[in-house]
Amino acid sequence: MEVCKYKNEYICAYDVASENYALNYELKKKLKIAGKNGELTCPDCGKEVILKANDLKKKVPHFSHKVTDLKCDSISNGARESEEHKRGRMLLYQYMKSLYPNDTLMIKYRFKNRRIADIYIEFSNGNKLAIEFQRTDLTLEEWQEREEEYNRLNVNVLWILRGKEEELIGRKQQIEVPFFKQIMLNERSQIAVFLDVEKKKFILMKNMSYQDKYNDKNIYDQVVSVVYKMEEVIIKTDGNIECDFLEKYNEKYKEFINECIKDCEAKEKNRLLLEEIKNKQLEEEKFEQEKIKEKILSIKMNNSKYCRRHVGYWHKFIDAVNGNDKFITLISNWLRNYNDSKNLESTILILKYFYIIGDKKALNVYTKIMQSLDLNVDINLFCQGDSNLRCPYCNGELEKMYDDERKFRVISCRNSQKCKFSFRID
C-alpha cells in the first residue's frame, strides 16, 4: 500500500524519494522508527504496517503489513498491480505535488461509490480532479461507466495511458493503436495523453481527419504525436493540458489538409479522364455500328431497284437537321461510299421537304453535305425550286401517310405497289 496513518494523519510512502530517486533520509528514518514502534497503521484494517524503501529503482516505496496472512483489501488490491503501474502512479504523484504543493493530494482515493482513483486532488479554487493511470485497456462500456460516475461526483477526470515513446511515435493512423486508445483520440478533449514511465516523458497524440468532397466514402486520417519531458507540460486543475502541443498540431493539420486536397483533386481528375475515355469509346463503337447498318442497308437497296426503297436513315436526317454534325458526316459518307444518283436525289428531296415545312436549318445541312462531296451548291434552286416534290425513282406524287393512331409520320410515293419509296419525318 502507498498510504498509512501516522498520528491521525495520512502519510504517503512516495514522499521518501523524489522523481529522480533522491532519498529523503530524514523522512525514511522517521517512518522506520514509527513502524518499529507500532505507530504506522493500515487505513483499511487498522493493523500495524512498516515502511519498505530499499532499492527504489527496482521497487517503489510502500507500506507492508507486519503480519502477511491478514485478509485486507489493501493487500489484495496491491497484489493485482504491476510494478510499472505503481511506478507510474508515483511519478504522477510527485509531478502533481510539485505543481500544487499546497493542495490536498491523495493516492488511491476511494469515493463513496467505491470507485478508486489513482490520484485525487482537491484544489483551493474548488476544482476536483481524478487522474487515472491506465495500463490495461478498457472496453467502451467500462470507460463510459467510469466517466458517468465521475460526472455524478462533479469530479474532473484525466486519463493517462501507459505508452512507450518508440512505439507511439511510429503510429501514423489511429487504426494502428488499440481501440481504447482510439477512444482517447476521439472523445472528451480529443487529446490522448501517454506516460512513458522509464523515460519520464509525456506523449501527446491527436487525430487529424479529412473527408473527400468528391467521394464521401474516402476518408483520410493521421495521428500527430509530440514527446515532452514531464516538466514541460502543465496539467491544469480542470484536467486540461497546457503546452505548445496545439500550436504544433495546427501546423501539421494545415499541411495534412493541403496534401489531402491535392490527392483528392488528382484522383477526381483521373476519374474524369477515365470517364471521358470510356464515353469516347462508346461513341466510337456506336458510330461503327451505324456504319455497319448503313452498309447493310445500302446493299439491300442496290440489290432491289423496285422494292424496299424506304429511306432507312430517316432518324439520321432528323438528327442532322437538328444540328448534330456527326450525322451530317454519316450521311455524307453513305453517299460517298454508295455513289448512286438516286441516293443523292433522295437526300436532297428529304432535306428540301424539311426546308419547305419550315425547318430552315435543312439548308445548312444541304450545304455541308454537298461541300463534303465536292458538288456544286445551288442555294437558289434548293430554296426557290418547285415545292411540288415528286418521287426520285418513278416521278410519282408524294403523299402523307398516317399510323394506327392517325398521326402523320410518313411521306410515301403514290405508286407504293411498285416503287415503295418513303421516308419518315419524326
C-alpha positions as CSV (number, residue, x, y, z in Angstrom):
1,M,0.0,0.0,0.0
2,E,1.1,3.6,-0.7
3,V,-0.6,5.3,2.3
4,C,-0.8,4.7,6.0
5,K,-2.0,6.5,9.1
6,Y,0.5,8.1,11.4
7,K,-0.7,10.1,14.5
8,N,-4.1,10.5,12.9
9,E,-2.6,11.8,9.6
10,Y,-2.2,10.1,6.3
11,I,1.4,9.6,5.2
12,C,2.4,8.7,1.6
13,A,5.4,6.4,1.0
14,Y,6.2,8.2,-2.2
15,D,7.5,11.2,-0.2
16,V,10.5,9.1,0.8
17,A,12.0,9.6,-2.7
18,S,11.9,12.3,-5.4
19,E,11.1,11.7,-9.0
20,N,14.9,11.3,-9.6
21,Y,15.1,8.7,-6.9
22,A,16.9,11.0,-4.5
23,L,16.3,9.7,-0.9
24,N,14.7,11.8,1.8
25,Y,16.7,10.2,4.5
26,E,15.2,12.1,7.5
27,L,11.6,11.1,6.5
28,K,12.7,7.5,5.9
29,K,14.4,7.3,9.3
30,K,11.3,8.8,11.0
31,L,8.9,6.3,9.3
32,K,11.2,3.4,10.0
33,I,11.2,4.2,13.7
34,A,7.5,4.8,13.8
35,G,6.8,1.5,12.1
36,K,9.0,-0.3,14.6
37,N,7.2,1.3,17.5
38,G,3.7,0.3,16.0
39,E,2.7,3.9,15.2
40,L,2.0,3.2,11.5
41,T,-1.4,1.6,10.8
42,C,-3.3,0.4,7.7
43,P,-6.2,2.8,6.8
44,D,-8.3,-0.2,5.8
45,C,-7.9,-2.8,8.6
46,G,-6.1,-0.7,11.3
47,K,-3.3,-3.3,11.7
48,E,0.3,-2.3,12.0
49,V,2.4,-1.7,8.9
50,I,6.1,-0.9,8.2
51,L,7.9,1.1,5.5
52,K,9.6,-0.8,2.7
53,A,12.0,1.6,0.8
54,N,15.2,-0.2,-0.1
55,D,16.2,-0.3,-3.8
56,L,14.0,2.4,-5.1
57,K,14.9,1.9,-8.8
58,K,13.6,-1.7,-8.6
59,K,10.6,-1.3,-6.3
60,V,8.6,1.8,-5.4
61,P,8.4,2.8,-1.7
62,H,5.4,1.3,0.0
63,F,4.0,0.2,3.4
64,S,3.6,-3.5,4.2
65,H,1.6,-5.3,6.9
66,K,3.7,-6.8,9.7
67,V,1.5,-9.9,9.6
68,T,1.3,-11.1,6.0
69,D,-1.6,-13.6,6.3
70,L,-4.2,-10.9,7.1
71,K,-7.3,-10.5,5.0
72,C,-7.1,-6.9,4.0
73,D,-8.4,-5.1,0.8
74,S,-5.2,-3.2,0.5
75,I,-3.1,-6.4,0.3
76,S,-5.3,-8.0,-2.4
77,N,-5.5,-4.7,-4.4
78,G,-1.8,-4.2,-4.3
79,A,-1.1,-7.8,-5.4
80,R,-3.0,-7.2,-8.6
81,E,-1.0,-4.1,-9.7
82,S,2.2,-4.3,-11.7
83,E,5.4,-2.6,-10.6
84,E,5.2,-0.4,-13.7
85,H,1.7,0.8,-12.7
86,K,2.9,1.6,-9.2
87,R,6.0,3.5,-10.5
88,G,3.8,5.4,-13.0
89,R,1.5,6.5,-10.2
90,M,4.4,7.5,-8.1
91,L,5.8,9.7,-10.9
92,L,2.4,11.4,-11.4
93,Y,2.0,11.9,-7.6
94,Q,5.4,13.6,-7.4
95,Y,4.8,15.6,-10.5
96,M,1.4,16.9,-9.3
97,K,2.7,17.6,-5.8
98,S,5.5,19.8,-7.4
99,L,2.8,21.7,-9.3
100,Y,0.3,22.1,-6.5
101,P,2.3,21.7,-3.2
102,N,-0.4,23.5,-1.1
103,D,-3.4,21.5,-2.3
104,T,-4.8,18.3,-0.9
105,L,-3.4,15.3,-2.9
106,M,-4.4,11.7,-2.2
107,I,-3.2,8.3,-3.5
108,K,-5.7,5.5,-4.4
109,Y,-8.6,7.6,-3.1
110,R,-11.8,5.6,-2.5
111,F,-15.0,7.6,-3.3
112,K,-18.4,6.8,-1.6
113,N,-19.4,4.8,-4.7
114,R,-16.4,2.6,-4.1
115,R,-14.6,3.9,-7.2
116,I,-10.8,4.2,-6.5
117,A,-8.8,6.9,-8.3
118,D,-5.1,6.5,-8.7
119,I,-4.6,10.2,-7.7
120,Y,-7.3,12.5,-6.4
121,I,-6.7,16.3,-5.8
122,E,-9.0,18.9,-4.2
123,F,-7.7,22.3,-5.3
124,S,-8.1,25.6,-3.5
125,N,-10.1,27.1,-6.4
126,G,-12.8,24.5,-5.8
127,N,-11.9,22.1,-8.7
128,K,-11.7,18.4,-8.1
129,L,-9.5,16.2,-10.3
130,A,-9.1,12.4,-10.5
131,I,-6.1,11.1,-12.5
132,E,-6.5,7.6,-13.9
133,F,-3.2,6.0,-14.9
134,Q,-4.5,3.2,-17.2
135,R,-2.0,0.5,-18.0
136,T,-4.5,-2.0,-19.4
137,D,-7.3,-1.3,-22.0
138,L,-10.9,-0.8,-21.1
139,T,-14.0,-1.6,-23.2
140,L,-16.1,1.3,-24.4
141,E,-18.8,0.4,-21.9
142,E,-16.4,0.3,-18.9
143,W,-14.9,3.6,-19.9
144,Q,-18.4,5.2,-20.2
145,E,-19.5,3.8,-16.9
146,R,-16.4,5.4,-15.1
147,E,-16.9,8.7,-16.9
148,E,-20.6,8.9,-15.8
149,E,-19.6,8.1,-12.2
150,Y,-17.1,10.9,-12.1
151,N,-19.7,13.3,-13.6
152,R,-22.2,12.4,-10.9
153,L,-19.5,13.2,-8.3
154,N,-18.7,16.5,-10.0
155,V,-15.1,15.5,-10.4
156,N,-13.0,16.2,-13.5
157,V,-11.0,13.2,-14.7
158,L,-7.8,12.9,-16.7
159,W,-7.0,9.6,-18.4
160,I,-3.3,9.0,-18.7
161,L,-2.3,5.8,-20.7
162,R,0.7,3.7,-20.4
163,G,2.9,4.0,-23.5
164,K,6.5,3.9,-24.8
165,E,7.9,6.7,-26.9
166,E,9.4,4.5,-29.6
167,E,6.2,2.6,-30.1
168,L,3.8,5.6,-30.2
169,I,5.9,7.9,-32.5
170,G,5.8,5.2,-35.2
171,R,2.0,5.2,-35.3
172,K,0.7,7.2,-38.3
173,Q,-3.0,6.3,-38.2
174,Q,-5.4,5.7,-35.3
175,I,-6.3,2.3,-36.7
176,E,-2.7,1.2,-35.7
177,V,-3.5,1.6,-32.0
178,P,-5.8,-0.5,-29.8
179,F,-9.5,0.5,-29.5
180,F,-9.2,2.1,-26.0
181,K,-6.5,4.4,-27.3
182,Q,-8.8,5.3,-30.2
183,I,-11.4,6.3,-27.7
184,M,-9.0,8.7,-26.1
185,L,-8.2,10.1,-29.6
186,N,-11.9,10.8,-30.3
187,E,-13.6,11.6,-27.0
188,R,-13.6,14.4,-24.5
189,S,-10.7,16.8,-25.3
190,Q,-9.7,14.6,-28.2
191,I,-6.1,14.6,-27.0
192,A,-4.7,11.3,-25.8
193,V,-2.1,11.6,-23.0
194,F,0.5,8.8,-22.6
195,L,3.2,8.4,-19.9
196,D,6.5,6.7,-20.7
197,V,7.4,5.5,-17.2
198,E,11.0,4.6,-18.0
199,K,11.9,7.8,-19.8
200,K,9.6,10.0,-17.6
201,K,8.0,11.6,-20.6
202,F,4.5,12.6,-21.7
203,I,3.5,11.7,-25.3
204,L,0.5,13.7,-26.5
205,M,-1.5,12.5,-29.5
206,K,-4.4,13.9,-31.5
207,N,-6.1,12.6,-34.6
208,M,-6.5,14.6,-37.9
209,S,-9.2,13.6,-40.4
210,Y,-10.4,14.8,-43.8
211,Q,-13.4,13.7,-45.9
212,D,-13.1,13.7,-49.7
213,K,-15.6,16.2,-51.1
214,Y,-15.8,14.3,-54.4
215,N,-16.3,10.9,-52.7
216,D,-17.8,10.8,-49.2
217,K,-16.6,7.2,-48.7
218,N,-13.0,8.3,-49.0
219,I,-11.8,9.4,-45.5
220,Y,-8.2,10.3,-44.6
221,D,-6.8,10.2,-41.1
222,Q,-3.4,10.7,-39.5
223,V,-2.1,10.9,-35.9
224,V,0.1,13.8,-34.6
225,S,2.4,12.7,-31.8
226,V,4.7,15.0,-29.8
227,V,7.0,14.0,-26.9
228,Y,7.6,16.2,-23.9
229,K,9.6,15.9,-20.7
230,M,7.2,15.8,-17.7
231,E,8.3,19.3,-16.6
232,E,7.5,20.8,-20.0
233,V,3.7,20.0,-19.5
234,I,1.3,21.5,-17.0
235,I,-1.8,19.6,-16.0
236,K,-4.4,22.3,-15.1
237,T,-6.8,22.0,-12.2
238,D,-9.7,21.1,-14.6
239,G,-7.6,18.3,-16.2
240,N,-6.7,20.1,-19.4
241,I,-3.2,20.1,-20.7
242,E,-1.1,23.3,-21.1
243,C,1.9,23.3,-23.5
244,D,2.6,24.1,-27.2
245,F,1.1,20.9,-28.5
246,L,-2.0,22.6,-30.1
247,E,0.3,25.0,-31.9
248,K,2.4,22.2,-33.4
249,Y,-0.8,20.2,-34.1
250,N,-2.3,23.2,-36.1
251,E,0.8,23.5,-38.2
252,K,0.7,19.8,-39.0
253,Y,-3.1,19.9,-39.7
254,K,-2.7,22.6,-42.3
255,E,-0.1,20.5,-44.1
256,F,-2.3,17.4,-43.8
257,I,-5.4,19.2,-45.3
258,N,-3.4,20.6,-48.2
259,E,-2.0,17.2,-49.0
260,C,-5.4,15.6,-48.8
261,I,-7.0,18.2,-51.1
262,K,-4.2,17.7,-53.7
263,D,-4.6,13.9,-53.6
264,C,-8.4,14.1,-53.9
265,E,-8.2,16.5,-56.8
266,A,-5.7,14.3,-58.6
267,K,-8.0,11.2,-58.1
268,E,-11.0,13.2,-59.3
269,K,-9.1,14.4,-62.4
270,N,-8.0,10.8,-63.2
271,R,-11.6,9.6,-62.7
272,L,-13.0,12.2,-65.1
273,L,-10.3,11.4,-67.6
274,L,-11.1,7.7,-67.5
275,E,-14.8,8.5,-67.8
276,E,-14.1,10.7,-70.8
277,I,-12.1,7.9,-72.5
278,K,-14.9,5.4,-71.8
279,N,-17.6,7.7,-73.2
280,K,-15.4,8.3,-76.3
281,Q,-15.0,4.6,-76.8
282,L,-18.8,4.1,-76.5
283,E,-19.4,6.9,-79.1
284,E,-16.9,5.3,-81.5
285,E,-18.5,1.9,-81.0
286,K,-21.9,3.4,-81.7
287,F,-20.6,5.2,-84.8
288,E,-19.1,2.0,-86.1
289,Q,-22.3,0.2,-85.6
290,E,-24.1,2.9,-87.5
291,K,-21.7,2.5,-90.4
292,I,-22.3,-1.3,-90.5
293,K,-26.0,-0.7,-90.5
294,E,-25.6,1.8,-93.3
295,K,-23.6,-0.6,-95.4
296,I,-26.1,-3.4,-95.0
297,L,-29.0,-1.0,-95.9
298,S,-27.1,0.2,-99.0
299,I,-26.5,-3.3,-100.2
300,K,-30.2,-4.1,-99.8
301,M,-31.2,-1.0,-101.7
302,N,-28.8,-1.6,-104.6
303,N,-29.9,-5.2,-105.0
304,S,-33.6,-4.4,-105.3
305,K,-34.4,-1.5,-107.5
306,Y,-38.2,-1.5,-107.1
307,C,-38.6,-2.9,-103.6
308,R,-38.0,-1.5,-100.1
309,R,-36.9,1.9,-101.2
310,H,-37.9,3.5,-98.0
311,V,-35.1,5.6,-96.6
312,G,-33.9,3.7,-93.5
313,Y,-31.8,6.7,-92.4
314,W,-34.8,8.8,-91.6
315,H,-33.6,9.3,-88.0
316,K,-30.2,10.4,-89.2
317,F,-31.7,13.1,-91.3
318,I,-33.8,14.4,-88.4
319,D,-30.7,14.5,-86.1
320,A,-28.6,16.2,-88.9
321,V,-31.3,18.9,-89.3
322,N,-31.3,19.3,-85.5
323,G,-27.6,20.3,-85.7
324,N,-25.7,17.1,-85.0
325,D,-22.6,17.3,-87.2
326,K,-21.8,13.6,-86.6
327,F,-24.9,12.6,-88.6
328,I,-24.1,15.0,-91.3
329,T,-20.8,13.2,-91.7
330,L,-22.5,9.8,-91.6
331,I,-24.9,10.8,-94.4
332,S,-22.1,12.2,-96.5
333,N,-20.0,9.0,-96.1
334,W,-23.1,6.9,-97.0
335,L,-23.5,8.9,-100.3
336,R,-19.7,8.7,-101.0
337,N,-19.4,5.0,-100.4
338,Y,-22.5,4.1,-102.2
339,N,-22.4,6.5,-105.1
340,D,-25.8,6.5,-106.6
341,S,-27.6,9.4,-108.2
342,K,-30.9,8.3,-106.8
343,N,-29.4,8.3,-103.3
344,L,-28.3,11.9,-103.8
345,E,-31.7,12.9,-105.2
346,S,-33.4,11.2,-102.3
347,T,-31.2,13.1,-99.8
348,I,-31.8,16.5,-101.4
349,L,-35.5,15.8,-101.6
350,I,-35.8,14.9,-97.9
351,L,-33.8,18.0,-96.9
352,K,-35.8,20.2,-99.2
353,Y,-39.0,18.8,-97.7
354,F,-37.9,19.8,-94.2
355,Y,-37.0,23.2,-95.5
356,I,-40.4,23.6,-97.1
357,I,-42.3,22.7,-94.0
358,G,-40.4,25.4,-92.1
359,D,-37.1,23.9,-90.8
360,K,-34.7,26.4,-92.3
361,K,-31.7,24.5,-90.8
362,A,-32.1,22.0,-93.6
363,L,-30.3,24.5,-95.9
364,N,-27.2,24.4,-93.7
365,V,-27.2,20.5,-93.8
366,Y,-27.7,20.5,-97.6
367,T,-24.7,22.9,-98.0
368,K,-22.4,20.9,-95.8
369,I,-23.2,17.6,-97.5
370,M,-22.7,19.0,-101.0
371,Q,-19.4,20.6,-100.0
372,S,-18.1,17.4,-98.4
373,L,-18.9,15.6,-101.7
374,D,-17.2,18.3,-103.7
375,L,-20.5,19.1,-105.6
376,N,-22.0,22.4,-106.6
377,V,-24.1,24.1,-104.0
378,D,-27.2,25.7,-105.7
379,I,-28.9,27.5,-102.9
380,N,-31.4,29.3,-105.1
381,L,-32.5,26.0,-106.7
382,F,-32.8,24.5,-103.2
383,C,-34.7,27.4,-101.7
384,Q,-36.8,28.5,-104.6
385,G,-37.3,25.4,-106.6
386,D,-40.6,23.7,-107.2
387,S,-42.3,22.9,-103.9
388,N,-44.3,20.1,-105.6
389,L,-41.8,17.4,-104.8
390,R,-42.0,14.1,-106.7
391,C,-40.5,10.6,-106.1
392,P,-36.9,10.4,-107.3
393,Y,-37.4,6.8,-108.6
394,C,-40.7,6.8,-110.5
395,N,-41.6,10.5,-110.6
396,G,-44.8,9.7,-108.8
397,E,-46.6,12.1,-106.5
398,L,-45.8,12.0,-102.8
399,E,-48.5,11.8,-100.2
400,K,-48.8,11.9,-96.4
401,M,-49.3,8.6,-94.6
402,Y,-50.8,8.0,-91.1
403,D,-50.2,5.4,-88.5
404,D,-52.8,3.5,-86.5
405,E,-53.2,6.5,-84.1
406,R,-54.0,8.7,-87.1
407,K,-50.8,10.6,-86.6
408,F,-49.0,12.0,-89.6
409,R,-45.5,10.4,-89.7
410,V,-44.5,9.3,-93.2
411,I,-44.2,10.7,-96.8
412,S,-44.7,8.0,-99.3
413,C,-44.9,7.6,-103.1
414,R,-48.4,7.1,-104.5
415,N,-47.1,4.2,-106.7
416,S,-46.4,2.3,-103.5
417,Q,-47.2,-1.1,-105.0
418,K,-44.3,-0.8,-107.4
419,C,-42.0,1.9,-106.1
420,K,-42.3,1.8,-102.3
421,F,-40.2,5.0,-101.8
422,S,-41.0,6.6,-98.4
423,F,-39.3,8.4,-95.5
424,R,-40.4,9.3,-92.0
425,I,-40.4,12.9,-90.7
426,D,-40.3,12.2,-86.9
